[in-house]
Amino acid sequence: MRIPTHRSPTHPGEMLEEEFMKPLGLSQSRLAELLEVPFQRINRIVNKKQAVTIDTALRLSALLGTSPQFWLNLQHGWDLYEAMHSKEAHQIQKTIRPFSQRRAASSTSKSTSGR
């Protein structure tokens, strides 16, 4: 899966609303009824406040003729992009060095300390 670098990926709630609900004329409440889930779950997904769970992915795929993986890939892409652009990710990049840099630094310090 490619994660866009110039913009955030499509949230599964946006995909659900724009590509499925609107063309099919489904309201959030009607979709919730058809999926047999609480209205709040659909509302929170559409408003990017809740992730698509495996349960929801299974239900959406059964109703809409997609695969569960379709919904989970969208969610994964969104989650990864959000995590990569978080304060925590920037801190990790500052403090954790790759092994390749550690070995180079280690061998440099050993060769200079042995002199």
Order of alpha helices (4+ residues) and beta strands (2+ residues): alpha-alpha-alpha-alpha-alpha-alpha-alpha
